[in-house]
Amino acid sequence: MVSPQKSVHTIRIGIIGAGYMGSQHASFISRQEGVELTAVADPFSRTLAGATGAAYFSDHRELLASDMVDGVIIANPNAAHVSTAIDALNAGIPSLLEKPLATSLEEVQLLIGAQRNSATPVLVGHHRRHHPAVTAARAAIANGELGKIVAVNGMWLTRKADTYFDAAWRREKGAGIMLINAVHDLDLLRFLCGEIVSVQAMVSNTARGLAVEDTAGFVLRFANGAVGSFIASDAAVSPWTWDQATEDDATFPYNRGSFCYSIAGTAGALGFPQLACHSYSSELVQSGRADWNHELSLHYLSRDSGDSYTNQLRHFAAVVRGEVAPLITVDDAARTLAVIQASQQAAASGTAVQPQLVFTTAGSAAP
């Protein structure tokens, strides 16, 4: 039960990791009622703490023990995610853990074990699930408006600034387009269309010449029988990304009319994020003439206003207050990481890989 005091007071949030995403979260907090940034932990920089007036800690464990926070946002490098999240669990501090959970499923098993032995919640930061357009699209799919889903297509193609890679960890194992960016899209395709049961993949690093891939292509099979494809690159010039199509983050220019996903079923097709729904009229359906010889009708699904980061922050505050369970749990997010790890194995082997088998094998191999 949530205590009266806990349910009404401003949620004090600490940020662990003062890099790009840590700074982004600080900006989101500054614009949201009911939350405040009280502390920042980063071993290398005081800049964010100084700019926001938050207390500074060089060690996140000191922040967790400070009694200055009700919850923390973990936004440090990927390789530190699991150990930091476990420290938060041990301290009894709810956390919003940026994706990916870790650089490998074997490491994630440690967090899964710690989470199962703790009553403290962890919300994983697959923020796009909180977007109003996603809510509307998922409801339409669940309600059968598209019929049986048969085909899915997606793109995340953009050119990151060269300075983005000045941080050494972004050029090393544990980074790359798959883990940093495509993980968001594949998580969302799971959320919208169901579990991915098989994946094939190809990668390339020829555009930037780094140790990690800059471009990746995926062929997906879903549990419901649907087949999908997805292509991602951080070295390609295009408007076809979630970031530019949704106006979800003011950091990126909004390209009106751009899109990132197409989902087609036996009764209709949906363009995302505009929520343009193409289908045959009821007259054509009832007369048995709903086929390619006839014109499709177009309508747009309705959706609420808002953006995913604001909704995610509100949801996290509710999680901290004990009002709701996390929308994305560690176990759920681990399934998305299994898809990424299966994709990495598929790219290396040239064969199709089953994410469930990768997940099960990682559990058996965990220390």
LUMROPA-75442 format. One line per 4 residues: their letters; for each residue z, y, x of C-alpha. Coordinates in nm, 4 decimals. Example, Ala and Ser with C-alpha at 12.3 -4.5 7.8 and 13.67 -1.06 7.14 Angstrom:
as	0.7800,-0.4500,1.2300 ~ 0.7140,-0.1060,1.3670
This chain:
mvsp	0.0000,0.0000,0.0000 ~ -0.0842,0.3501,0.1272 ~ 0.2160,0.5786,0.1563 ~ 0.1931,0.9136,-0.0302
qksv	0.2223,1.1033,0.2969 ~ -0.0559,0.9036,0.4614 ~ -0.2903,0.9488,0.1668 ~ -0.2866,1.3291,0.1697
htir	-0.2415,1.4508,0.5259 ~ -0.5266,1.5536,0.7533 ~ -0.6427,1.2564,0.9602 ~ -0.5967,1.3216,1.3313
igii	-0.8850,1.1745,1.5282 ~ -0.9204,1.1096,1.8982 ~ -1.2533,1.0609,2.0727 ~ -1.2822,0.8156,2.3605
gagy	-1.5894,0.8966,2.5665 ~ -1.7066,1.2585,2.5905 ~ -2.0767,1.1974,2.6476 ~ -2.3633,1.2550,2.4058
mgsq	-2.2268,1.0560,2.1110 ~ -1.8709,1.1726,2.1706 ~ -1.9909,1.5324,2.1524 ~ -2.1890,1.4537,1.8388
hasf	-1.8827,1.3081,1.6694 ~ -1.6798,1.6141,1.7669 ~ -1.9385,1.8295,1.5911 ~ -1.9253,1.6119,1.2784
isrq	-1.5451,1.6328,1.2723 ~ -1.5536,2.0130,1.3021 ~ -1.7615,2.0356,0.9830 ~ -1.5621,1.7887,0.7738
egve	-1.2542,1.8682,0.5660 ~ -0.9550,1.6381,0.5900 ~ -1.0055,1.5420,0.9545 ~ -0.9354,1.7158,1.2836
ltav	-1.0046,1.6400,1.6472 ~ -0.6716,1.6291,1.8282 ~ -0.7454,1.4461,2.1541 ~ -1.0280,1.3460,2.3868
adpf	-1.0184,1.0799,2.6568 ~ -1.2782,1.0658,2.9317 ~ -1.2271,0.9747,3.2975 ~ -1.4915,1.2155,3.4220
srtl	-1.5034,1.5292,3.2085 ~ -1.2662,1.7786,3.0457 ~ -1.5536,1.9793,2.8976 ~ -1.5399,1.8483,2.5403
agat	-1.1626,1.8761,2.5208 ~ -1.1773,2.2303,2.6541 ~ -1.4524,2.3342,2.4147 ~ -1.2712,2.1980,2.1085
gaay	-0.9107,2.2768,2.1998 ~ -0.8184,1.9082,2.1863 ~ -0.5666,1.7513,2.4219 ~ -0.7277,1.5900,2.7267
fsdh	-0.6540,1.2460,2.8689 ~ -0.8284,1.0875,3.1643 ~ -0.7202,0.7397,3.0473 ~ -0.7828,0.6312,2.6878
rell	-0.4713,0.4126,2.6947 ~ -0.2599,0.7243,2.7396 ~ -0.4314,0.8779,2.4366 ~ -0.3587,0.5658,2.2300
asdm	0.0084,0.5832,2.3274 ~ 0.0390,0.9585,2.2707 ~ 0.1235,0.9581,1.8978 ~ -0.1370,1.2352,1.8621
vdgv	-0.3973,1.0379,1.6655 ~ -0.4237,0.8403,1.3427 ~ -0.7601,0.6931,1.4378 ~ -1.0033,0.6951,1.7288
iian	-1.3791,0.7038,1.7689 ~ -1.4883,0.4883,2.0616 ~ -1.8051,0.6363,2.2116 ~ -1.7844,0.5378,2.5775
pnaa	-2.0536,0.3312,2.7589 ~ -2.1508,0.0017,2.5960 ~ -1.9908,-0.2125,2.8656 ~ -1.6473,-0.0640,2.7852
hvst	-1.6624,-0.1053,2.4068 ~ -1.4825,-0.4381,2.3726 ~ -1.1936,-0.3692,2.6082 ~ -1.1373,-0.0239,2.4572
aida	-1.1471,-0.1560,2.0997 ~ -0.8971,-0.4280,2.1910 ~ -0.6703,-0.1625,2.3420 ~ -0.6886,0.0279,2.0118
lnag	-0.6056,-0.2878,1.8159 ~ -0.3086,-0.3567,2.0418 ~ -0.1888,-0.0007,1.9851 ~ -0.2279,-0.0385,1.6082
ipsl	-0.4790,0.2489,1.5926 ~ -0.7795,0.2110,1.3568 ~ -1.1088,0.2674,1.5348 ~ -1.4675,0.3627,1.4633
lekp	-1.6539,0.1702,1.7322 ~ -1.9992,0.2938,1.8259 ~ -2.2688,0.0318,1.8355 ~ -2.3486,-0.2004,1.9935
lats	-2.0243,-0.3944,1.9911 ~ -2.0849,-0.5041,2.3487 ~ -2.3570,-0.6022,2.5914 ~ -2.3235,-0.9726,2.5048
leev	-2.2030,-1.1941,2.2216 ~ -1.9783,-1.3854,2.4588 ~ -1.7825,-1.0661,2.5201 ~ -1.7755,-0.9873,2.1486
qlli	-1.5896,-1.3118,2.0812 ~ -1.2870,-1.1565,2.2517 ~ -1.2938,-0.8688,2.0042 ~ -1.3496,-1.1018,1.7085
gaqr	-1.0433,-1.3014,1.8134 ~ -0.8315,-0.9893,1.8578 ~ -0.9465,-0.8507,1.5218 ~ -0.8602,-1.1715,1.3371
nsat	-0.5081,-1.1570,1.4789 ~ -0.4560,-0.7939,1.3795 ~ -0.4162,-0.6055,1.0531 ~ -0.5584,-0.2906,1.2153
pvlv	-0.9138,-0.2154,1.0942 ~ -1.2236,-0.1651,1.3084 ~ -1.5266,0.0078,1.1552 ~ -1.8453,-0.0481,1.3535
ghhr	-2.0690,0.2576,1.3770 ~ -2.3940,0.1388,1.2254 ~ -2.4006,0.4759,1.0551 ~ -2.7335,0.4360,0.8772
rhhp	-2.5784,0.1988,0.6241 ~ -2.3939,0.5031,0.4886 ~ -2.7118,0.7030,0.4176 ~ -2.7740,0.7779,0.0465
avta	-3.1361,0.6619,0.0730 ~ -3.0170,0.3262,0.2051 ~ -2.7767,0.2935,-0.0862 ~ -3.0605,0.3609,-0.3311
araa	-3.3050,0.1266,-0.1574 ~ -3.0529,-0.1563,-0.1375 ~ -2.9722,-0.1226,-0.5067 ~ -3.3423,-0.1301,-0.6002
iang	-3.3999,-0.4425,-0.3918 ~ -3.0899,-0.6132,-0.5317 ~ -3.1955,-0.5238,-0.8872 ~ -3.5324,-0.6907,-0.8352
elgk	-3.7439,-0.3763,-0.8661 ~ -3.9656,-0.4992,-0.5814 ~ -3.9599,-0.8614,-0.6927 ~ -3.9252,-1.1200,-0.4172
ivav	-3.9457,-0.9488,-0.0772 ~ -4.2366,-1.0911,0.1226 ~ -4.3153,-0.8414,0.4003 ~ -4.1264,-0.5787,0.6017
ngmw	-4.2535,-0.3322,0.8616 ~ -4.0696,-0.0735,1.0689 ~ -4.1104,0.1696,1.3584 ~ -3.8872,0.3696,1.5898
ltrk	-4.1236,0.5521,1.8239 ~ -4.0221,0.8689,2.0069 ~ -4.0120,1.0197,2.3537 ~ -3.6661,1.0821,2.4939
adty	-3.6150,1.3603,2.7458 ~ -3.6213,1.2372,3.1055 ~ -3.2759,1.3899,3.1556 ~ -3.1389,1.1410,2.9002
fdaa	-3.1581,0.8817,3.1763 ~ -2.9619,1.0847,3.4312 ~ -2.6556,0.8850,3.3243 ~ -2.6738,0.5740,3.5424
wrre	-2.5538,0.3323,3.2730 ~ -2.8600,0.4129,3.0596 ~ -3.0831,0.2733,3.3347 ~ -2.8861,-0.0475,3.3851
kgag	-2.8272,-0.3796,3.2094 ~ -2.6444,-0.3171,2.8850 ~ -2.8741,-0.0294,2.7936 ~ -3.2437,-0.0320,2.7022
imli	-3.4260,0.0340,2.3768 ~ -3.3091,-0.2911,2.2171 ~ -2.9354,-0.2335,2.2509 ~ -2.9262,0.1444,2.2224
navh	-3.1773,0.2122,1.9445 ~ -3.3452,-0.0920,1.7867 ~ -3.0023,-0.2372,1.7113 ~ -2.9652,0.0313,1.4396
dldl	-3.2957,-0.0545,1.2760 ~ -3.2511,-0.4309,1.2867 ~ -2.9024,-0.3901,1.1423 ~ -3.0472,-0.1872,0.8574
lrfl	-3.3242,-0.4389,0.7922 ~ -3.0534,-0.7083,0.7727 ~ -2.8562,-0.4916,0.5327 ~ -3.1578,-0.4253,0.3096
cgei	-3.3523,-0.7515,0.3261 ~ -3.1028,-1.0230,0.4212 ~ -3.0277,-1.2305,0.7280 ~ -3.2853,-1.2637,1.0049
vsvq	-3.3164,-1.6349,1.0830 ~ -3.5837,-1.6298,1.3536 ~ -3.7186,-1.3712,1.5951 ~ -3.9962,-1.3418,1.8505
amvs	-4.0175,-1.0450,2.0862 ~ -4.2061,-0.8799,2.3696 ~ -4.0839,-0.5970,2.5933 ~ -4.2268,-0.3563,2.8482
ntar	-4.0817,-0.1126,3.1015 ~ -4.4100,0.0193,3.2368 ~ -4.3843,0.3662,3.0820 ~ -4.0639,0.4660,3.2615
glav	-4.0413,0.1968,3.5288 ~ -3.6671,0.1491,3.4859 ~ -3.4768,-0.1781,3.5061 ~ -3.4398,-0.1756,3.1276
edta	-3.7168,-0.1919,2.8678 ~ -3.8586,0.1264,2.7178 ~ -4.0712,-0.0501,2.4552 ~ -4.0109,-0.3607,2.2433
gfvl	-4.1910,-0.5421,1.9639 ~ -4.0307,-0.7870,1.7215 ~ -4.1603,-1.0457,1.4740 ~ -3.8921,-1.1430,1.2225
rfan	-3.8386,-1.4141,0.9636 ~ -3.5762,-1.3534,0.6968 ~ -3.3652,-1.6126,0.5170 ~ -3.5446,-1.5373,0.1890
gavg	-3.8793,-1.6292,0.3467 ~ -3.9993,-1.2743,0.4098 ~ -4.1802,-1.1964,0.7348 ~ -4.1378,-0.8680,0.9194
sfia	-4.2407,-0.6711,1.2246 ~ -4.0740,-0.3888,1.4109 ~ -4.1844,-0.1814,1.7099 ~ -3.9621,0.0503,1.9144
sdaa	-4.0182,0.2783,2.2122 ~ -3.8340,0.5679,2.3746 ~ -4.1440,0.6685,2.5717 ~ -4.3960,0.7183,2.2888
vspw	-4.4886,1.0453,2.1200 ~ -4.4742,1.0057,1.7412 ~ -4.2975,1.1278,1.4243 ~ -4.2244,0.7707,1.3110
twdq	-3.8525,0.7314,1.3634 ~ -3.5474,0.7239,1.1410 ~ -3.4235,1.0387,1.3154 ~ -3.7291,1.2512,1.2383
ated	-3.8035,1.0992,0.8974 ~ -3.4591,1.1349,0.7396 ~ -3.3345,1.4783,0.8507 ~ -3.0126,1.2879,0.9195
datf	-2.9271,1.4674,1.2438 ~ -3.0013,1.8343,1.3085 ~ -3.0442,1.7511,1.6784 ~ -3.3891,1.6132,1.5983
pynr	-3.6784,1.7970,1.4293 ~ -3.7505,1.6922,1.0728 ~ -4.1047,1.5750,1.0052 ~ -4.1574,1.5911,0.6305
gsfc	-4.3697,1.3030,0.5093 ~ -4.2954,1.0840,0.8103 ~ -4.1620,0.7361,0.7455 ~ -3.9969,0.4491,0.9301
ysia	-3.9904,0.1391,0.7049 ~ -4.2175,-0.0242,0.4480 ~ -4.0826,-0.3056,0.2311 ~ -4.3199,-0.5007,0.0061
gtag	-4.2404,-0.7544,-0.2631 ~ -4.4145,-0.9463,-0.5389 ~ -4.3508,-0.6656,-0.7903 ~ -4.3651,-0.3489,-0.5820
algf	-4.3472,-0.1757,-0.2455 ~ -4.1050,0.0823,-0.1105 ~ -4.1686,0.3484,0.1536 ~ -3.8593,0.4651,0.3380
pqla	-3.6895,0.7136,0.3524 ~ -3.8894,0.8977,0.0865 ~ -3.8092,0.6115,-0.1557 ~ -4.1688,0.6103,-0.2771
chsy	-4.1990,0.3054,-0.5011 ~ -4.5477,0.1657,-0.5705 ~ -4.5921,-0.0834,-0.8548 ~ -4.8225,-0.1786,-1.1392
ssel	-4.7663,-0.0408,-1.4874 ~ -4.5816,-0.2557,-1.7391 ~ -4.9061,-0.2791,-1.9377 ~ -5.0885,-0.4354,-1.6424
vqsg	-4.7991,-0.6696,-1.5725 ~ -4.7730,-0.7852,-1.9335 ~ -5.1484,-0.8415,-1.9592 ~ -5.1607,-1.0424,-1.6372
radw	-5.3770,-0.7840,-1.4598 ~ -5.1281,-0.6674,-1.1961 ~ -5.3500,-0.7241,-0.8941 ~ -5.5558,-0.5454,-0.6315
nhel	-5.8330,-0.4607,-0.8768 ~ -5.6109,-0.2063,-1.0498 ~ -5.4482,0.1181,-0.9471 ~ -5.0828,0.1282,-0.8505
slhy	-4.8373,0.3665,-1.0129 ~ -4.6036,0.5776,-0.7995 ~ -4.2508,0.6933,-0.8675 ~ -3.9594,0.7961,-0.6495
lsrd	-3.6148,0.6413,-0.6591 ~ -3.3302,0.8843,-0.7148 ~ -3.0618,0.9222,-0.4494 ~ -2.7482,1.1209,-0.3840
sgds	-2.7395,1.4069,-0.1349 ~ -2.5688,1.3877,0.2022 ~ -2.6226,1.2312,0.5415 ~ -2.5070,0.9123,0.7073
ytnq	-2.2775,1.0655,0.9704 ~ -2.0850,1.2725,0.7158 ~ -2.0512,0.9745,0.4838 ~ -1.9473,0.7517,0.7730
lrhf	-1.6759,0.9959,0.8786 ~ -1.5440,1.0204,0.5223 ~ -1.5456,0.6422,0.5002 ~ -1.3601,0.6131,0.8316
aavv	-1.0937,0.8563,0.7104 ~ -1.0509,0.6405,0.3998 ~ -1.0250,0.3318,0.6219 ~ -0.7553,0.5010,0.8308
rgev	-0.5639,0.5912,0.5143 ~ -0.5852,0.2290,0.4027 ~ -0.7874,0.3095,0.0910 ~ -1.0939,0.0948,0.1666
apli	-1.2017,-0.1881,0.3941 ~ -1.4631,-0.1132,0.6639 ~ -1.8204,-0.1249,0.5349 ~ -1.9314,-0.2823,0.8636
tvdd	-1.6830,-0.5253,1.0157 ~ -1.6794,-0.6710,1.3650 ~ -1.8022,-1.0063,1.2322 ~ -2.0899,-0.8431,1.0437
aart	-2.1966,-0.6293,1.3388 ~ -2.1799,-0.9347,1.5652 ~ -2.4570,-1.0858,1.3518 ~ -2.6753,-0.7859,1.4319
lavi	-2.5961,-0.8214,1.8016 ~ -2.6964,-1.1881,1.7702 ~ -3.0392,-1.0703,1.6509 ~ -3.0687,-0.8416,1.9545
qasq	-2.9557,-1.1124,2.1961 ~ -3.1938,-1.3607,2.0331 ~ -3.4707,-1.1020,2.0773 ~ -3.3872,-1.0668,2.4460
qaaa	-3.4006,-1.4436,2.4885 ~ -3.7263,-1.4598,2.2934 ~ -3.8833,-1.1916,2.5123 ~ -3.7781,-1.3781,2.8270
sgta	-3.8893,-1.7225,2.7075 ~ -4.1942,-1.6381,2.4990 ~ -4.0641,-1.8543,2.2148 ~ -3.8991,-1.7945,1.8778
vqpq	-3.5177,-1.7907,1.8836 ~ -3.2699,-1.8357,1.5975 ~ -2.9937,-1.5683,1.5920 ~ -2.7495,-1.8068,1.4217
lvft	-2.7856,-2.0546,1.7091 ~ -2.7272,-1.7741,1.9589 ~ -2.4165,-1.6662,1.7662 ~ -2.2773,-2.0210,1.7516
tags	-2.3494,-2.0877,2.1186 ~ -2.1760,-1.7652,2.2204 ~ -1.8674,-1.8677,2.0252 ~ -1.8566,-2.2017,2.2047
aap	-1.8999,-2.0370,2.5441 ~ -1.6411,-1.7632,2.4903 ~ -1.3391,-1.7725,2.7240
